[in-house]
Amino acid sequence: MGNYTAQELTSIFAMQGFAGISLFSVLLLMALGLAIIFGQMGVINMAHGEFMALGAYTTYFLSTLTESFFPGFMPYYFFFAIIAAFFVAGIVGYFTEFILIRHLYKRPLDTLLATWGLSLIMQQIFRSTFGAREVSPALPDWLMGSYMPNDTIFIPINGMFVLGLTTLVTAGVYYLMFRSSWGLNVRATTQNRVMSGAVGINTKRVDRMTFALGTGIAGIAGAAFTTIASTGPTSGSQYIVDTFMVVVFGGTASLFGTIASAFSIAQAQSILEFFISGSMAKVITLLTVVIILMMKPEGLFSSKVRK
């Protein structure tokens, strides 16, 4: 490729690959939440990106609070910010389902329009509360810098931390969905709501908690997002298309498919952006996904369910 030596190409692919890890982690966290809401509940949540932004703004708020009143706590606040981002986004999602979403089940186009309107409202709230300019939290010193295995490869420490966080959350989602009684209730409600209610499952509560979990994970994605970029009122909307693409490409009800899809798309974009422009990298990635979906409409890993 061009005039690069084999050693230079190896370093380029390694560093771009590690750079893609951060994008992969944020995309996967976003997609996990959306896969629960869209894949399990059939709700097209166009405000999912704004729940990510809510988590990012929560992190920024706690950073400002800690820096002003508890400066000695700065090395540790980020762990609490992640937890706070999950609960703030989850609680807002819980009430969103109760006030809005529960009236629109089995009406996917209506959920699309309603949540798109919600996204615009949330963007304006962010703009009025935090201003139109992008903001960034003060990150702990231990999240800064890079690890250098040799003179030509730099591995960002924040990327490795976000990858570890994503791995932990993914394992937690897997346990909840496939190894817990609550996950069994969710899957039963998805497959047959009437029968689930008949055997004693509170389907309305399952819906509410499922939506809250999905938005809470988006909040964690927002906290992770602050380590790689600044946050503005429209930051979340910039990721919503990529997130839907990850979910559909991987298979809407497949956890493994979501992971494989997020990794493939993030790595493709990251590596291609080094050799061509960012917009062309996105176009080529999207075109490849569309061609694969034309041949395999159910996604990379379709989930087998009883029809």
C-alpha positions as CSV (number, residue, x, y, z in Angstrom):
1,M,0.0,0.0,0.0
2,G,1.7,3.2,-1.2
3,N,5.3,3.6,-0.1
4,Y,4.9,2.1,3.3
5,T,7.3,-0.7,4.4
6,A,6.0,-3.9,5.9
7,Q,7.0,-2.8,9.4
8,E,5.3,0.6,8.9
9,L,2.1,-1.1,7.7
10,T,2.2,-3.5,10.7
11,S,2.4,-0.5,13.1
12,I,-0.3,1.4,11.2
13,F,-2.7,-1.5,11.3
14,A,-1.9,-2.1,15.0
15,M,-2.4,1.5,16.1
16,Q,-5.6,2.0,13.9
17,G,-6.8,-1.3,15.3
18,F,-6.4,-0.1,18.9
19,A,-7.9,3.2,17.9
20,G,-10.9,1.3,16.6
21,I,-11.2,-0.5,19.9
22,S,-12.5,2.7,21.5
23,L,-15.1,3.2,18.7
24,F,-16.0,-0.5,19.0
25,S,-16.5,-0.2,22.7
26,V,-18.9,2.8,22.4
27,L,-20.7,1.2,19.5
28,L,-21.1,-2.1,21.3
29,L,-22.4,-0.5,24.5
30,M,-24.9,1.6,22.4
31,A,-25.9,-1.5,20.4
32,L,-26.4,-3.7,23.5
33,G,-28.9,-1.2,24.8
34,L,-30.6,-0.8,21.4
35,A,-30.6,-4.6,20.8
36,I,-32.6,-5.0,24.1
37,I,-35.1,-2.3,23.2
38,F,-35.4,-2.9,19.4
39,G,-34.5,-6.6,19.3
40,Q,-36.5,-7.8,22.3
41,M,-39.3,-5.1,22.4
42,G,-39.7,-4.1,18.8
43,V,-39.5,-0.4,19.7
44,I,-37.6,1.8,17.2
45,N,-36.0,4.2,19.7
46,M,-34.6,7.2,17.8
47,A,-33.8,8.9,21.1
48,H,-31.3,6.2,22.1
49,G,-28.4,8.5,21.2
50,E,-29.7,11.2,23.5
51,F,-29.7,8.7,26.4
52,M,-26.0,8.2,25.5
53,A,-25.6,12.0,25.7
54,L,-27.4,12.0,29.0
55,G,-24.8,9.6,30.4
56,A,-22.0,11.8,29.0
57,Y,-23.5,15.0,30.5
58,T,-23.9,13.2,33.9
59,T,-20.2,12.4,33.8
60,Y,-19.4,16.0,32.9
61,F,-21.6,17.3,35.8
62,L,-20.0,15.0,38.3
63,S,-16.5,16.0,37.0
64,T,-17.3,19.7,37.5
65,L,-18.8,19.0,40.9
66,T,-15.8,17.0,42.0
67,E,-13.3,19.4,40.6
68,S,-14.9,22.3,42.4
69,F,-15.8,20.8,45.8
70,F,-13.9,17.5,46.2
71,P,-10.6,17.9,44.2
72,G,-9.0,15.1,46.3
73,F,-11.6,12.7,44.9
74,M,-10.7,13.3,41.3
75,P,-8.7,10.1,40.7
76,Y,-11.8,8.0,41.8
77,Y,-14.9,10.0,40.6
78,F,-15.0,8.4,37.2
79,F,-16.1,5.0,38.6
80,F,-19.0,6.6,40.4
81,A,-19.8,8.7,37.3
82,I,-20.2,5.4,35.3
83,I,-22.7,4.1,37.9
84,A,-24.5,7.4,38.0
85,A,-24.8,7.6,34.2
86,F,-26.4,4.1,34.2
87,F,-29.0,5.0,36.9
88,V,-29.8,8.5,35.5
89,A,-30.3,7.3,32.0
90,G,-32.1,4.2,33.3
91,I,-34.5,6.2,35.5
92,V,-35.3,8.6,32.7
93,G,-35.9,5.6,30.4
94,Y,-38.2,4.0,33.0
95,F,-40.5,7.0,33.0
96,T,-40.2,7.4,29.3
97,E,-41.6,3.9,28.8
98,F,-44.4,4.6,31.4
99,I,-45.4,8.0,29.9
100,L,-44.9,7.4,26.2
101,I,-43.7,4.0,24.9
102,R,-46.3,1.8,26.6
103,H,-49.0,3.4,24.5
104,L,-47.3,2.6,21.2
105,Y,-46.4,-1.2,21.4
106,K,-46.9,-3.0,18.1
107,R,-46.9,0.4,16.3
108,P,-43.2,0.6,15.2
109,L,-43.7,3.7,12.9
110,D,-45.4,5.5,15.7
111,T,-42.6,4.7,18.1
112,L,-40.1,6.0,15.5
113,L,-41.9,9.4,15.2
114,A,-42.5,9.7,19.0
115,T,-38.9,8.9,20.0
116,W,-37.6,11.2,17.2
117,G,-39.6,14.0,18.8
118,L,-38.3,13.0,22.2
119,S,-34.7,13.2,20.9
120,L,-35.3,16.8,19.7
121,I,-36.8,17.7,23.1
122,M,-33.8,16.2,24.9
123,Q,-31.4,18.0,22.6
124,Q,-33.0,21.3,23.5
125,I,-32.9,20.5,27.2
126,F,-29.1,19.7,26.9
127,R,-28.6,23.0,24.9
128,S,-30.5,25.1,27.5
129,T,-28.8,23.4,30.5
130,F,-25.2,23.0,29.4
131,G,-25.0,25.4,26.4
132,A,-24.6,24.8,22.7
133,R,-20.8,24.3,22.9
134,E,-19.3,20.9,23.4
135,V,-18.0,20.1,26.8
136,S,-15.5,17.6,28.2
137,P,-15.0,16.3,31.7
138,A,-11.7,16.4,33.5
139,L,-10.5,12.8,33.3
140,P,-8.3,11.2,36.0
141,D,-4.6,11.2,35.3
142,W,-4.5,7.4,35.2
143,L,-6.8,7.4,32.1
144,M,-4.3,9.6,30.2
145,G,-1.4,8.7,28.1
146,S,-0.4,5.5,26.1
147,Y,1.3,2.2,26.6
148,M,4.2,1.7,24.1
149,P,5.1,-2.0,23.4
150,N,7.7,-0.6,21.0
151,D,8.9,2.7,19.4
152,T,6.2,2.7,16.7
153,I,3.0,1.5,18.4
154,F,1.1,3.6,20.9
155,I,-1.9,1.9,22.7
156,P,-4.2,4.5,24.4
157,I,-4.9,3.7,28.1
158,N,-8.4,5.1,27.9
159,G,-9.2,2.7,25.1
160,M,-8.1,-0.3,27.1
161,F,-10.1,0.9,30.1
162,V,-13.3,1.3,27.9
163,L,-12.7,-2.1,26.4
164,G,-12.6,-3.6,29.9
165,L,-15.7,-1.8,30.9
166,T,-17.5,-3.0,27.7
167,T,-16.4,-6.6,28.4
168,L,-17.8,-6.4,32.0
169,V,-21.1,-4.9,30.8
170,T,-21.5,-7.4,28.0
171,A,-20.9,-10.3,30.4
172,G,-23.6,-8.8,32.7
173,V,-26.1,-8.4,29.9
174,Y,-25.5,-12.1,28.8
175,Y,-26.1,-13.2,32.4
176,L,-29.2,-11.2,32.8
177,M,-30.7,-12.2,29.5
178,F,-29.8,-15.9,29.3
179,R,-28.9,-17.0,32.9
180,S,-31.4,-15.3,35.1
181,S,-35.1,-15.6,35.8
182,W,-35.7,-12.0,34.8
183,G,-34.1,-12.7,31.3
184,L,-36.4,-15.7,31.0
185,N,-39.4,-13.5,31.7
186,V,-38.2,-11.0,29.1
187,R,-37.8,-13.7,26.4
188,A,-41.1,-15.3,27.4
189,T,-42.9,-11.9,27.1
190,T,-41.3,-11.3,23.7
191,Q,-42.4,-14.7,22.3
192,N,-46.0,-14.8,23.8
193,R,-47.2,-11.9,25.8
194,V,-50.7,-13.3,26.5
195,M,-49.4,-16.7,27.7
196,S,-46.7,-15.0,29.8
197,G,-49.3,-13.0,31.6
198,A,-51.4,-16.1,32.1
199,V,-48.6,-17.8,34.0
200,G,-48.1,-14.9,36.3
201,I,-45.4,-12.8,34.6
202,N,-46.0,-9.0,35.1
203,T,-45.5,-8.1,31.4
204,K,-45.9,-4.4,32.0
205,R,-43.2,-4.4,34.6
206,V,-41.0,-6.5,32.3
207,D,-41.4,-3.9,29.5
208,R,-40.6,-1.0,31.8
209,M,-37.5,-2.6,33.3
210,T,-36.3,-3.8,29.9
211,F,-36.5,-0.3,28.4
212,A,-34.8,1.1,31.5
213,L,-32.0,-1.4,31.2
214,G,-31.5,-0.5,27.5
215,T,-31.3,3.2,28.2
216,G,-29.1,2.6,31.3
217,I,-26.6,0.8,29.1
218,A,-26.7,3.8,26.7
219,G,-25.9,6.0,29.7
220,I,-22.7,3.8,30.3
221,A,-21.9,4.3,26.7
222,G,-22.1,8.0,27.2
223,A,-19.7,7.8,30.2
224,A,-17.3,5.8,28.0
225,F,-17.8,8.3,25.1
226,T,-16.3,11.1,27.2
227,T,-12.9,9.4,27.2
228,I,-12.6,9.7,23.4
229,A,-14.5,12.9,22.4
230,S,-16.3,16.0,23.7
231,T,-20.0,16.1,24.2
232,G,-22.5,18.4,22.6
233,P,-26.3,18.5,22.4
234,T,-26.3,16.5,19.1
235,S,-23.5,14.1,19.9
236,G,-25.8,11.2,20.5
237,S,-27.7,11.7,17.2
238,Q,-24.4,11.3,15.3
239,Y,-24.2,7.7,16.6
240,I,-27.7,6.5,16.2
241,V,-27.4,5.4,12.5
242,D,-24.2,3.5,13.2
243,T,-25.9,1.8,16.2
244,F,-28.9,0.7,14.2
245,M,-26.6,-0.6,11.5
246,V,-24.7,-2.6,14.1
247,V,-27.9,-4.2,15.5
248,V,-29.4,-5.0,12.1
249,F,-26.1,-6.2,10.6
250,G,-25.4,-8.5,13.6
251,G,-29.0,-9.9,13.9
252,T,-31.6,-8.0,16.0
253,A,-31.8,-10.7,18.8
254,S,-28.3,-12.1,18.7
255,L,-25.8,-10.9,21.4
256,F,-22.9,-12.6,19.7
257,G,-23.9,-11.0,16.4
258,T,-24.0,-7.6,17.9
259,I,-20.5,-8.0,19.2
260,A,-19.2,-9.3,15.9
261,S,-21.0,-6.6,14.0
262,A,-19.7,-3.7,16.2
263,F,-16.1,-5.0,16.0
264,S,-16.2,-5.4,12.2
265,I,-17.7,-2.0,11.5
266,A,-15.5,-0.1,14.0
267,Q,-12.3,-1.7,12.8
268,A,-13.2,-1.2,9.1
269,Q,-13.9,2.5,9.6
270,S,-10.8,3.0,11.8
271,I,-8.4,1.4,9.4
272,L,-9.9,2.9,6.2
273,E,-9.9,6.4,7.7
274,F,-6.1,6.3,7.7
275,F,-5.8,5.7,4.0
276,I,-8.8,7.6,2.7
277,S,-11.1,10.4,4.1
278,G,-13.5,9.7,7.0
279,S,-16.6,10.2,4.9
280,M,-15.4,7.8,2.2
281,A,-14.5,5.2,4.9
282,K,-18.0,5.4,6.2
283,V,-19.5,5.1,2.7
284,I,-17.4,2.0,1.9
285,T,-18.3,0.4,5.2
286,L,-22.0,1.1,4.8
287,L,-22.0,-0.1,1.2
288,T,-20.3,-3.4,2.3
289,V,-22.9,-3.8,5.1
290,V,-25.8,-3.2,2.6
291,I,-24.4,-5.8,0.1
292,I,-24.0,-8.4,2.9
293,L,-27.6,-7.7,4.1
294,M,-28.9,-8.1,0.6
295,M,-27.4,-11.6,0.6
296,K,-28.3,-12.4,4.3
297,P,-31.2,-10.2,5.3
298,E,-31.5,-11.7,8.8
299,G,-28.1,-10.4,9.7
300,L,-24.8,-12.2,10.5
301,F,-26.3,-14.3,13.3
302,S,-30.0,-14.7,13.2
303,S,-31.8,-15.9,16.3
304,K,-34.0,-19.0,15.9
305,V,-37.4,-18.4,17.4
306,R,-40.6,-20.3,17.1
307,K,-42.9,-18.7,14.6
